Amino acid sequence: MYTPFQIVAFLLLFSLVPAPLFAQFTSTSTASSTAATSTQSNPGGSGGGSNGLGFAIGIGVGLFGLGFLTSLGSLGVAIPSARASLSFGGRVVAVVPCVSGFGQSLFVVIKPAGVFAPAYIWTPLTITKLVGPPRTIGQQVLGRADIPFVCFIPAKPPIPLYGLRMQIVGTSLF
């Protein structure tokens, strides 16, 4: 079976490239055949009335291909984005209140229980399970993180804190 890369390469090859080529070859061949067979001048003065039709067909095919690839791209991005997150877990070592683009946030440093990044940022948009966000040192956390993120400690000048944004998190009671 074909890999996704081969399918996308095939679609790119046969949907985006032909638009300018169809337009170029259609208008050139029509213009040369019109000029070779026509002995009367065109009263409209455009010099070959079907050149615009070939150009329009070429552009239409290209736009259809672009729209098709865009719809495939949106489906392709939507499906893997759920799988693009990384799992994490461990014991909370530090919790620092900060401010992000989503509002009041928490910069959480954990001692990972595996090969994970140690710094994460909890935001108000994080799906938080029953106990709530990590608040105290020593709590156990388990969750999924997705993108690199930044939050700031409001000071003069603001202090940036970098970590992965928590997508889903569950914490222990203590």
C-alpha positions in Angstrom: 0.0 0.0 0.0 1.1 3.6 -0.4 2.4 5.7 2.4 0.7 9.1 3.2 3.8 10.9 1.8 3.4 9.1 -1.6 -0.3 9.9 -1.7 0.3 13.6 -1.0 3.2 13.7 -3.5 0.9 12.1 -6.2 -1.9 14.6 -5.5 0.6 17.5 -5.6 2.0 16.3 -8.9 -1.3 15.8 -10.6 -3.5 18.6 -9.1 -1.4 21.8 -8.7 1.1 21.6 -11.5 -1.3 21.1 -14.4 -3.1 24.4 -13.9 -0.5 26.6 -15.4 0.6 23.9 -17.9 -3.0 23.4 -19.1 -3.5 27.1 -19.5 -0.1 27.5 -21.3 -0.4 24.6 -23.7 -4.1 25.1 -24.4 -3.7 28.8 -25.3 -0.5 28.3 -27.3 -1.8 25.4 -29.4 -5.2 27.1 -30.0 -3.5 30.3 -31.0 -1.2 28.6 -33.4 -3.9 26.4 -35.0 -6.2 29.5 -35.3 -3.5 31.5 -36.9 -2.5 28.7 -39.3 -6.1 27.9 -40.5 -7.7 31.3 -40.4 -7.5 33.7 -43.3 -10.0 36.2 -42.2 -9.3 38.7 -39.4 -11.4 38.5 -36.3 -13.9 41.3 -36.1 -13.6 41.4 -32.3 -9.9 41.9 -32.5 -9.0 39.5 -29.7 -7.1 37.1 -32.0 -8.6 33.7 -31.3 -11.7 33.5 -29.3 -11.1 30.2 -27.5 -7.9 31.1 -25.8 -9.7 32.4 -22.8 -11.7 29.2 -22.4 -8.4 27.1 -22.3 -7.0 29.5 -19.7 -10.2 29.3 -17.6 -10.2 25.5 -17.7 -6.6 25.5 -16.6 -7.2 27.8 -13.7 -10.4 25.9 -12.8 -8.5 22.6 -12.6 -5.8 24.2 -10.5 -8.3 25.8 -8.1 -10.1 22.4 -7.8 -6.8 20.7 -7.0 -5.9 23.4 -4.5 -9.3 23.1 -2.8 -9.0 19.3 -2.7 -5.6 19.4 -1.2 -6.7 22.1 1.3 -9.6 19.8 2.4 -7.2 16.9 2.7 -4.8 19.0 4.7 -7.5 20.1 7.1 -8.5 16.5 7.7 -4.9 15.5 8.0 -4.1 18.1 10.6 -7.2 17.4 12.6 -6.6 13.7 13.0 -3.0 13.7 14.1 -3.3 16.8 16.4 -5.1 14.5 18.9 -2.1 12.2 18.8 0.5 14.9 18.7 0.5 15.4 22.5 3.1 13.9 24.8 2.2 12.1 28.0 3.9 13.1 31.2 3.8 12.3 34.9 5.7 12.6 38.1 6.0 14.4 41.4 5.5 18.2 41.6 8.7 20.0 42.6 7.6 23.7 42.2 4.5 25.6 41.3 4.9 29.3 40.3 1.9 31.5 39.5 2.3 33.3 36.2 0.2 35.1 33.5 -0.1 33.7 30.0 -2.2 34.7 26.9 -5.1 32.6 28.4 -5.1 34.4 31.8 -3.8 33.3 35.2 -1.7 30.2 34.8 0.7 28.0 36.7 4.3 27.1 35.8 4.8 23.6 37.2 8.1 21.8 37.5 8.0 18.1 38.1 10.4 15.3 38.8 9.6 13.1 35.9 8.7 9.5 36.4 10.3 8.7 33.0 12.0 10.5 30.1 9.8 13.6 30.1 10.4 17.3 30.0 10.4 18.8 33.6 8.6 22.1 33.0 4.9 22.5 32.1 2.3 25.3 32.1 -1.2 24.9 33.3 -3.7 27.3 31.7 -7.4 27.9 32.3 -8.0 26.1 29.0 -6.4 22.9 30.3 -8.8 20.0 30.8 -8.4 19.5 34.5 -9.7 16.4 36.3 -11.6 16.2 39.6 -8.9 17.3 42.1 -8.0 20.5 40.2 -4.7 21.9 39.0 -1.4 21.1 40.7 -1.0 23.4 43.6 1.3 21.9 46.2 4.7 20.5 46.2 4.6 16.7 46.4 1.4 16.1 44.5 1.5 13.5 41.7 0.5 14.6 38.2 -0.3 12.6 35.1 -1.4 14.1 31.8 -0.7 15.1 28.3 1.1 18.2 27.0 1.2 19.5 23.5 3.0 22.7 22.4 5.9 24.8 23.8 4.3 27.7 25.7 5.4 30.7 27.7 4.0 32.5 30.7 5.3 35.6 32.5 5.8 36.5 36.1 4.5 40.1 36.3 7.5 42.1 37.4 9.7 44.9 36.0 10.8 43.6 33.5 8.5 40.5 33.1 10.2 37.2 33.6 9.4 34.6 31.0 8.9 31.0 32.0 9.0 28.3 29.3 7.4 24.9 29.3 5.0 22.6 27.5 1.3 23.6 27.7 -0.7 21.0 29.6 -3.6 19.7 27.5 -5.1 17.4 30.1 -4.0 16.9 33.7 -5.0 14.9 36.7 -3.5 15.4 40.1 -3.4 13.4 43.4 -5.1 14.6 46.6 -1.8 15.2 48.4 
